[in-house]
Amino acid sequence: MLRDLLADARRWIARYAGPRADLDDLVQESMIELVVALERFRGDSSVRTYAHRIVLRTTARELAKRRATRAHIELVAEIDREGQGGDPERALSDRRAMTRFYEALSALSEKRRNAFVLCAIEKLAHDEAAAIEGVSVETLRARLKHARADLERVLADDPLLGTYVAGGER
């Protein structure tokens, strides 16, 4: 059964994510998630339909993680470039602030972190983020609200990060 789903999963991911160098990694992550998820399969739909949902959800989550990591790397590189011609103390402070931000972000529950990353970092519309997460828009908004409150509480003493986290909802 899994062997049959492997070709389908690869095709679904390629269509969802486009041509990518890391396609095999995405397929592998999705298949691992699928094996785990099959234990919870209740038979409410066909195995193929269930697998499709798991594969797309896993792919979306993996792509979001990779974009967030890439954005963090680009931000650190930008801070380094600014620091080369400017104030090294400021560059160090900015780098520490971003490290603190990502530590606080990683401490959130996966659901809240995903909502924050999709809406505040990736700038997706709430309905699009809700579709990726497989929840209602209201649920997504509640998760985002709680994520922002959690981050604001943790980062309250950092004026730069507090402003970024509190950014208006879309």
mmCIF file of the C-alpha atoms, coordinates in Angstrom:
data_MODEL
# 
_entry.id   MODEL 
# 
loop_
_atom_site.group_PDB 
_atom_site.id 
_atom_site.type_symbol 
_atom_site.label_atom_id 
_atom_site.label_alt_id 
_atom_site.label_comp_id 
_atom_site.label_asym_id 
_atom_site.label_entity_id 
_atom_site.label_seq_id 
_atom_site.pdbx_PDB_ins_code 
_atom_site.Cartn_x 
_atom_site.Cartn_y 
_atom_site.Cartn_z 
_atom_site.occupancy 
_atom_site.B_iso_or_equiv 
_atom_site.pdbx_formal_charge 
_atom_site.auth_seq_id 
_atom_site.auth_comp_id 
_atom_site.auth_asym_id 
_atom_site.auth_atom_id 
_atom_site.pdbx_PDB_model_num 
ATOM 1   C CA . MET A 1 1   ? 0.000   0.000  0.000  1.00 0.00 ? 1   MET A CA 1 
ATOM 2   C CA . LEU A 1 2   ? 2.721   2.510  0.948  1.00 0.00 ? 2   LEU A CA 1 
ATOM 3   C CA . ARG A 1 3   ? 4.694   1.687  -2.165 1.00 0.00 ? 3   ARG A CA 1 
ATOM 4   C CA . ASP A 1 4   ? 1.638   2.588  -4.258 1.00 0.00 ? 4   ASP A CA 1 
ATOM 5   C CA . LEU A 1 5   ? 1.198   5.852  -2.338 1.00 0.00 ? 5   LEU A CA 1 
ATOM 6   C CA . LEU A 1 6   ? 4.861   6.826  -2.738 1.00 0.00 ? 6   LEU A CA 1 
ATOM 7   C CA . ALA A 1 7   ? 4.504   7.669  -6.444 1.00 0.00 ? 7   ALA A CA 1 
ATOM 8   C CA . ASP A 1 8   ? 1.293   9.580  -5.739 1.00 0.00 ? 8   ASP A CA 1 
ATOM 9   C CA . ALA A 1 9   ? 2.896   11.478 -2.860 1.00 0.00 ? 9   ALA A CA 1 
ATOM 10  C CA . ARG A 1 10  ? 5.865   12.463 -5.018 1.00 0.00 ? 10  ARG A CA 1 
ATOM 11  C CA . ARG A 1 11  ? 3.510   13.753 -7.724 1.00 0.00 ? 11  ARG A CA 1 
ATOM 12  C CA . TRP A 1 12  ? 1.327   15.655 -5.211 1.00 0.00 ? 12  TRP A CA 1 
ATOM 13  C CA . ILE A 1 13  ? 4.362   17.321 -3.648 1.00 0.00 ? 13  ILE A CA 1 
ATOM 14  C CA . ALA A 1 14  ? 5.890   18.218 -7.010 1.00 0.00 ? 14  ALA A CA 1 
ATOM 15  C CA . ARG A 1 15  ? 2.622   19.841 -8.058 1.00 0.00 ? 15  ARG A CA 1 
ATOM 16  C CA . TYR A 1 16  ? 2.256   21.656 -4.737 1.00 0.00 ? 16  TYR A CA 1 
ATOM 17  C CA . ALA A 1 17  ? 5.843   22.841 -4.305 1.00 0.00 ? 17  ALA A CA 1 
ATOM 18  C CA . GLY A 1 18  ? 7.069   22.953 -7.901 1.00 0.00 ? 18  GLY A CA 1 
ATOM 19  C CA . PRO A 1 19  ? 10.444  21.723 -9.109 1.00 0.00 ? 19  PRO A CA 1 
ATOM 20  C CA . ARG A 1 20  ? 12.805  21.737 -6.135 1.00 0.00 ? 20  ARG A CA 1 
ATOM 21  C CA . ALA A 1 21  ? 16.230  20.384 -5.312 1.00 0.00 ? 21  ALA A CA 1 
ATOM 22  C CA . ASP A 1 22  ? 14.883  19.144 -1.971 1.00 0.00 ? 22  ASP A CA 1 
ATOM 23  C CA . LEU A 1 23  ? 11.891  17.262 -3.416 1.00 0.00 ? 23  LEU A CA 1 
ATOM 24  C CA . ASP A 1 24  ? 13.183  13.903 -2.166 1.00 0.00 ? 24  ASP A CA 1 
ATOM 25  C CA . ASP A 1 25  ? 13.534  15.334 1.357  1.00 0.00 ? 25  ASP A CA 1 
ATOM 26  C CA . LEU A 1 26  ? 9.948   16.577 1.261  1.00 0.00 ? 26  LEU A CA 1 
ATOM 27  C CA . VAL A 1 27  ? 8.740   13.180 0.032  1.00 0.00 ? 27  VAL A CA 1 
ATOM 28  C CA . GLN A 1 28  ? 10.646  11.438 2.808  1.00 0.00 ? 28  GLN A CA 1 
ATOM 29  C CA . GLU A 1 29  ? 9.230   13.727 5.524  1.00 0.00 ? 29  GLU A CA 1 
ATOM 30  C CA . SER A 1 30  ? 5.730   13.252 4.143  1.00 0.00 ? 30  SER A CA 1 
ATOM 31  C CA . MET A 1 31  ? 6.023   9.486  4.038  1.00 0.00 ? 31  MET A CA 1 
ATOM 32  C CA . ILE A 1 32  ? 7.259   9.389  7.632  1.00 0.00 ? 32  ILE A CA 1 
ATOM 33  C CA . GLU A 1 33  ? 4.268   11.493 8.698  1.00 0.00 ? 33  GLU A CA 1 
ATOM 34  C CA . LEU A 1 34  ? 1.960   9.286  6.662  1.00 0.00 ? 34  LEU A CA 1 
ATOM 35  C CA . VAL A 1 35  ? 3.190   6.093  8.330  1.00 0.00 ? 35  VAL A CA 1 
ATOM 36  C CA . VAL A 1 36  ? 2.572   7.655  11.744 1.00 0.00 ? 36  VAL A CA 1 
ATOM 37  C CA . ALA A 1 37  ? -0.821  9.046  10.697 1.00 0.00 ? 37  ALA A CA 1 
ATOM 38  C CA . LEU A 1 38  ? -2.063  5.748  9.271  1.00 0.00 ? 38  LEU A CA 1 
ATOM 39  C CA . GLU A 1 39  ? -2.295  4.428  12.840 1.00 0.00 ? 39  GLU A CA 1 
ATOM 40  C CA . ARG A 1 40  ? -5.034  7.037  13.414 1.00 0.00 ? 40  ARG A CA 1 
ATOM 41  C CA . PHE A 1 41  ? -6.908  6.298  10.180 1.00 0.00 ? 41  PHE A CA 1 
ATOM 42  C CA . ARG A 1 42  ? -10.574 5.636  10.993 1.00 0.00 ? 42  ARG A CA 1 
ATOM 43  C CA . GLY A 1 43  ? -11.841 4.789  7.539  1.00 0.00 ? 43  GLY A CA 1 
ATOM 44  C CA . ASP A 1 44  ? -14.009 7.907  7.147  1.00 0.00 ? 44  ASP A CA 1 
ATOM 45  C CA . SER A 1 45  ? -12.542 8.364  3.670  1.00 0.00 ? 45  SER A CA 1 
ATOM 46  C CA . SER A 1 46  ? -10.395 6.359  1.298  1.00 0.00 ? 46  SER A CA 1 
ATOM 47  C CA . VAL A 1 47  ? -6.782  5.741  2.304  1.00 0.00 ? 47  VAL A CA 1 
ATOM 48  C CA . ARG A 1 48  ? -5.682  7.686  -0.762 1.00 0.00 ? 48  ARG A CA 1 
ATOM 49  C CA . THR A 1 49  ? -7.755  10.750 0.232  1.00 0.00 ? 49  THR A CA 1 
ATOM 50  C CA . TYR A 1 50  ? -6.426  10.558 3.781  1.00 0.00 ? 50  TYR A CA 1 
ATOM 51  C CA . ALA A 1 51  ? -2.859  10.208 2.477  1.00 0.00 ? 51  ALA A CA 1 
ATOM 52  C CA . HIS A 1 52  ? -3.311  13.183 0.165  1.00 0.00 ? 52  HIS A CA 1 
ATOM 53  C CA . ARG A 1 53  ? -4.344  15.400 3.081  1.00 0.00 ? 53  ARG A CA 1 
ATOM 54  C CA . ILE A 1 54  ? -1.430  14.234 5.268  1.00 0.00 ? 54  ILE A CA 1 
ATOM 55  C CA . VAL A 1 55  ? 1.113   14.695 2.462  1.00 0.00 ? 55  VAL A CA 1 
ATOM 56  C CA . LEU A 1 56  ? -0.056  18.219 1.606  1.00 0.00 ? 56  LEU A CA 1 
ATOM 57  C CA . ARG A 1 57  ? -0.229  19.283 5.250  1.00 0.00 ? 57  ARG A CA 1 
ATOM 58  C CA . THR A 1 58  ? 3.276   17.925 5.912  1.00 0.00 ? 58  THR A CA 1 
ATOM 59  C CA . THR A 1 59  ? 4.630   19.580 2.777  1.00 0.00 ? 59  THR A CA 1 
ATOM 60  C CA . ALA A 1 60  ? 3.113   22.939 3.718  1.00 0.00 ? 60  ALA A CA 1 
ATOM 61  C CA . ARG A 1 61  ? 4.571   22.694 7.217  1.00 0.00 ? 61  ARG A CA 1 
ATOM 62  C CA . GLU A 1 62  ? 8.020   21.728 5.916  1.00 0.00 ? 62  GLU A CA 1 
ATOM 63  C CA . LEU A 1 63  ? 8.017   24.518 3.339  1.00 0.00 ? 63  LEU A CA 1 
ATOM 64  C CA . ALA A 1 64  ? 6.990   27.053 5.988  1.00 0.00 ? 64  ALA A CA 1 
ATOM 65  C CA . LYS A 1 65  ? 9.807   25.888 8.263  1.00 0.00 ? 65  LYS A CA 1 
ATOM 66  C CA . ARG A 1 66  ? 12.313  26.123 5.437  1.00 0.00 ? 66  ARG A CA 1 
ATOM 67  C CA . ARG A 1 67  ? 11.131  29.600 4.435  1.00 0.00 ? 67  ARG A CA 1 
ATOM 68  C CA . ALA A 1 68  ? 11.341  30.787 8.038  1.00 0.00 ? 68  ALA A CA 1 
ATOM 69  C CA . THR A 1 69  ? 14.852  29.371 8.363  1.00 0.00 ? 69  THR A CA 1 
ATOM 70  C CA . ARG A 1 70  ? 15.884  30.957 5.067  1.00 0.00 ? 70  ARG A CA 1 
ATOM 71  C CA . ALA A 1 71  ? 14.351  34.291 6.133  1.00 0.00 ? 71  ALA A CA 1 
ATOM 72  C CA . HIS A 1 72  ? 16.275  34.110 9.410  1.00 0.00 ? 72  HIS A CA 1 
ATOM 73  C CA . ILE A 1 73  ? 19.551  33.393 7.578  1.00 0.00 ? 73  ILE A CA 1 
ATOM 74  C CA . GLU A 1 74  ? 18.910  36.277 5.168  1.00 0.00 ? 74  GLU A CA 1 
ATOM 75  C CA . LEU A 1 75  ? 18.077  38.619 8.048  1.00 0.00 ? 75  LEU A CA 1 
ATOM 76  C CA . VAL A 1 76  ? 21.263  37.712 9.918  1.00 0.00 ? 76  VAL A CA 1 
ATOM 77  C CA . ALA A 1 77  ? 23.274  38.238 6.705  1.00 0.00 ? 77  ALA A CA 1 
ATOM 78  C CA . GLU A 1 78  ? 21.609  41.644 6.219  1.00 0.00 ? 78  GLU A CA 1 
ATOM 79  C CA . ILE A 1 79  ? 22.415  42.633 9.795  1.00 0.00 ? 79  ILE A CA 1 
ATOM 80  C CA . ASP A 1 80  ? 26.014  41.512 9.235  1.00 0.00 ? 80  ASP A CA 1 
ATOM 81  C CA . ARG A 1 81  ? 26.252  43.597 6.041  1.00 0.00 ? 81  ARG A CA 1 
ATOM 82  C CA . GLU A 1 82  ? 24.874  46.646 7.820  1.00 0.00 ? 82  GLU A CA 1 
ATOM 83  C CA . GLY A 1 83  ? 27.253  46.051 10.696 1.00 0.00 ? 83  GLY A CA 1 
ATOM 84  C CA . GLN A 1 84  ? 30.309  45.958 8.446  1.00 0.00 ? 84  GLN A CA 1 
ATOM 85  C CA . GLY A 1 85  ? 30.031  49.624 7.548  1.00 0.00 ? 85  GLY A CA 1 
ATOM 86  C CA . GLY A 1 86  ? 28.220  50.788 10.643 1.00 0.00 ? 86  GLY A CA 1 
ATOM 87  C CA . ASP A 1 87  ? 28.198  50.328 14.333 1.00 0.00 ? 87  ASP A CA 1 
ATOM 88  C CA . PRO A 1 88  ? 29.443  46.839 15.342 1.00 0.00 ? 88  PRO A CA 1 
ATOM 89  C CA . GLU A 1 89  ? 27.698  47.184 18.704 1.00 0.00 ? 89  GLU A CA 1 
ATOM 90  C CA . ARG A 1 90  ? 24.367  47.768 16.961 1.00 0.00 ? 90  ARG A CA 1 
ATOM 91  C CA . ALA A 1 91  ? 24.921  44.796 14.654 1.00 0.00 ? 91  ALA A CA 1 
ATOM 92  C CA . LEU A 1 92  ? 25.605  42.571 17.663 1.00 0.00 ? 92  LEU A CA 1 
ATOM 93  C CA . SER A 1 93  ? 22.511  43.898 19.440 1.00 0.00 ? 93  SER A CA 1 
ATOM 94  C CA . ASP A 1 94  ? 20.357  43.258 16.354 1.00 0.00 ? 94  ASP A CA 1 
ATOM 95  C CA . ARG A 1 95  ? 21.728  39.724 16.014 1.00 0.00 ? 95  ARG A CA 1 
ATOM 96  C CA . ARG A 1 96  ? 20.997  39.010 19.673 1.00 0.00 ? 96  ARG A CA 1 
ATOM 97  C CA . ALA A 1 97  ? 17.473  40.385 19.282 1.00 0.00 ? 97  ALA A CA 1 
ATOM 98  C CA . MET A 1 98  ? 16.772  38.088 16.326 1.00 0.00 ? 98  MET A CA 1 
ATOM 99  C CA . THR A 1 99  ? 18.211  35.112 18.191 1.00 0.00 ? 99  THR A CA 1 
ATOM 100 C CA . ARG A 1 100 ? 15.917  35.948 21.105 1.00 0.00 ? 100 ARG A CA 1 
ATOM 101 C CA . PHE A 1 101 ? 12.946  36.271 18.766 1.00 0.00 ? 101 PHE A CA 1 
ATOM 102 C CA . TYR A 1 102 ? 13.497  32.856 17.175 1.00 0.00 ? 102 TYR A CA 1 
ATOM 103 C CA . GLU A 1 103 ? 14.043  31.239 20.580 1.00 0.00 ? 103 GLU A CA 1 
ATOM 104 C CA . ALA A 1 104 ? 10.705  32.684 21.731 1.00 0.00 ? 104 ALA A CA 1 
ATOM 105 C CA . LEU A 1 105 ? 9.047   31.585 18.495 1.00 0.00 ? 105 LEU A CA 1 
ATOM 106 C CA . SER A 1 106 ? 10.329  28.027 18.851 1.00 0.00 ? 106 SER A CA 1 
ATOM 107 C CA . ALA A 1 107 ? 8.935   27.881 22.419 1.00 0.00 ? 107 ALA A CA 1 
ATOM 108 C CA . LEU A 1 108 ? 5.360   28.337 21.119 1.00 0.00 ? 108 LEU A CA 1 
ATOM 109 C CA . SER A 1 109 ? 3.147   25.330 20.515 1.00 0.00 ? 109 SER A CA 1 
ATOM 110 C CA . GLU A 1 110 ? 3.356   24.058 16.947 1.00 0.00 ? 110 GLU A CA 1 
ATOM 111 C CA . LYS A 1 111 ? -0.165  25.283 16.169 1.00 0.00 ? 111 LYS A CA 1 
ATOM 112 C CA . ARG A 1 112 ? 0.500   28.821 17.400 1.00 0.00 ? 112 ARG A CA 1 
ATOM 113 C CA . ARG A 1 113 ? 3.953   28.937 15.812 1.00 0.00 ? 113 ARG A CA 1 
ATOM 114 C CA . ASN A 1 114 ? 2.537   27.822 12.450 1.00 0.00 ? 114 ASN A CA 1 
ATOM 115 C CA . ALA A 1 115 ? -0.182  30.475 12.595 1.00 0.00 ? 115 ALA A CA 1 
ATOM 116 C CA . PHE A 1 116 ? 2.350   33.187 13.416 1.00 0.00 ? 116 PHE A CA 1 
ATOM 117 C CA . VAL A 1 117 ? 4.855   32.091 10.771 1.00 0.00 ? 117 VAL A CA 1 
ATOM 118 C CA . LEU A 1 118 ? 2.228   31.766 8.047  1.00 0.00 ? 118 LEU A CA 1 
ATOM 119 C CA . CYS A 1 119 ? 0.497   35.090 8.774  1.00 0.00 ? 119 CYS A CA 1 
ATOM 120 C CA . ALA A 1 120 ? 3.098   37.399 10.328 1.00 0.00 ? 120 ALA A CA 1 
ATOM 121 C CA . ILE A 1 121 ? 6.276   36.192 8.640  1.00 0.00 ? 121 ILE A CA 1 
ATOM 122 C CA . GLU A 1 122 ? 5.063   34.664 5.393  1.00 0.00 ? 122 GLU A CA 1 
ATOM 123 C CA . LYS A 1 123 ? 2.322   37.319 5.095  1.00 0.00 ? 123 LYS A CA 1 
ATOM 124 C CA . LEU A 1 124 ? -0.309  34.836 3.930  1.00 0.00 ? 124 LEU A CA 1 
ATOM 125 C CA . ALA A 1 125 ? -3.951  35.828 4.139  1.00 0.00 ? 125 ALA A CA 1 
ATOM 126 C CA . HIS A 1 126 ? -5.822  34.263 7.034  1.00 0.00 ? 126 HIS A CA 1 
ATOM 127 C CA . ASP A 1 127 ? -8.003  32.125 4.769  1.00 0.00 ? 127 ASP A CA 1 
ATOM 128 C CA . GLU A 1 128 ? -4.967  30.750 2.943  1.00 0.00 ? 128 GLU A CA 1 
ATOM 129 C CA . ALA A 1 129 ? -3.144  29.988 6.202  1.00 0.00 ? 129 ALA A CA 1 
ATOM 130 C CA . ALA A 1 130 ? -6.283  28.342 7.604  1.00 0.00 ? 130 ALA A CA 1 
ATOM 131 C CA . ALA A 1 131 ? -6.511  26.111 4.526  1.00 0.00 ? 131 ALA A CA 1 
ATOM 132 C CA . ILE A 1 132 ? -2.889  25.052 4.944  1.00 0.00 ? 132 ILE A CA 1 
ATOM 133 C CA . GLU A 1 133 ? -3.472  24.239 8.592  1.00 0.00 ? 133 GLU A CA 1 
ATOM 134 C CA . GLY A 1 134 ? -6.811  22.545 7.881  1.00 0.00 ? 134 GLY A CA 1 
ATOM 135 C CA . VAL A 1 135 ? -8.754  24.700 10.342 1.00 0.00 ? 135 VAL A CA 1 
ATOM 136 C CA . SER A 1 136 ? -11.407 27.398 10.166 1.00 0.00 ? 136 SER A CA 1 
ATOM 137 C CA . VAL A 1 137 ? -10.375 31.021 9.729  1.00 0.00 ? 137 VAL A CA 1 
ATOM 138 C CA . GLU A 1 138 ? -11.684 31.752 13.227 1.00 0.00 ? 138 GLU A CA 1 
ATOM 139 C CA . THR A 1 139 ? -9.475  29.028 14.718 1.00 0.00 ? 139 THR A CA 1 
ATOM 140 C CA . LEU A 1 140 ? -6.477  30.346 12.802 1.00 0.00 ? 140 LEU A CA 1 
ATOM 141 C CA . ARG A 1 141 ? -7.144  33.883 14.024 1.00 0.00 ? 141 ARG A CA 1 
ATOM 142 C CA . ALA A 1 142 ? -7.421  32.669 17.619 1.00 0.00 ? 142 ALA A CA 1 
ATOM 143 C CA . ARG A 1 143 ? -4.111  30.816 17.319 1.00 0.00 ? 143 ARG A CA 1 
ATOM 144 C CA . LEU A 1 144 ? -2.465  33.896 15.817 1.00 0.00 ? 144 LEU A CA 1 
ATOM 145 C CA . LYS A 1 145 ? -3.857  36.119 18.567 1.00 0.00 ? 145 LYS A CA 1 
ATOM 146 C CA . HIS A 1 146 ? -2.557  33.764 21.262 1.00 0.00 ? 146 HIS A CA 1 
ATOM 147 C CA . ALA A 1 147 ? 0.819   33.448 19.524 1.00 0.00 ? 147 ALA A CA 1 
ATOM 148 C CA . ARG A 1 148 ? 1.206   37.225 19.405 1.00 0.00 ? 148 ARG A CA 1 
ATOM 149 C CA . ALA A 1 149 ? 0.206   37.552 23.061 1.00 0.00 ? 149 ALA A CA 1 
ATOM 150 C CA . ASP A 1 150 ? 2.691   34.844 24.081 1.00 0.00 ? 150 ASP A CA 1 
ATOM 151 C CA . LEU A 1 151 ? 5.491   36.456 22.075 1.00 0.00 ? 151 LEU A CA 1 
ATOM 152 C CA . GLU A 1 152 ? 4.676   39.951 23.337 1.00 0.00 ? 152 GLU A CA 1 
ATOM 153 C CA . ARG A 1 153 ? 4.770   38.686 26.922 1.00 0.00 ? 153 ARG A CA 1 
ATOM 154 C CA . VAL A 1 154 ? 8.158   36.991 26.431 1.00 0.00 ? 154 VAL A CA 1 
ATOM 155 C CA . LEU A 1 155 ? 9.673   39.846 24.399 1.00 0.00 ? 155 LEU A CA 1 
ATOM 156 C CA . ALA A 1 156 ? 8.040   42.765 26.269 1.00 0.00 ? 156 ALA A CA 1 
ATOM 157 C CA . ASP A 1 157 ? 11.336  44.353 27.324 1.00 0.00 ? 157 ASP A CA 1 
ATOM 158 C CA . ASP A 1 158 ? 12.654  44.535 23.744 1.00 0.00 ? 158 ASP A CA 1 
ATOM 159 C CA . PRO A 1 159 ? 11.081  47.574 22.019 1.00 0.00 ? 159 PRO A CA 1 
ATOM 160 C CA . LEU A 1 160 ? 12.112  46.507 18.511 1.00 0.00 ? 160 LEU A CA 1 
ATOM 161 C CA . LEU A 1 161 ? 10.775  42.961 18.815 1.00 0.00 ? 161 LEU A CA 1 
ATOM 162 C CA . GLY A 1 162 ? 7.645   43.983 20.739 1.00 0.00 ? 162 GLY A CA 1 
ATOM 163 C CA . THR A 1 163 ? 6.692   46.263 17.845 1.00 0.00 ? 163 THR A CA 1 
ATOM 164 C CA . TYR A 1 164 ? 7.362   43.563 15.253 1.00 0.00 ? 164 TYR A CA 1 
ATOM 165 C CA . VAL A 1 165 ? 5.355   40.923 17.078 1.00 0.00 ? 165 VAL A CA 1 
ATOM 166 C CA . ALA A 1 166 ? 2.388   43.218 17.738 1.00 0.00 ? 166 ALA A CA 1 
ATOM 167 C CA . GLY A 1 167 ? 2.086   44.067 14.032 1.00 0.00 ? 167 GLY A CA 1 
ATOM 168 C CA . GLY A 1 168 ? -1.485  44.472 12.876 1.00 0.00 ? 168 GLY A CA 1 
ATOM 169 C CA . GLU A 1 169 ? -3.565  41.543 11.733 1.00 0.00 ? 169 GLU A CA 1 
ATOM 170 C CA . ARG A 1 170 ? -4.270  41.202 8.044  1.00 0.00 ? 170 ARG A CA 1 
# 
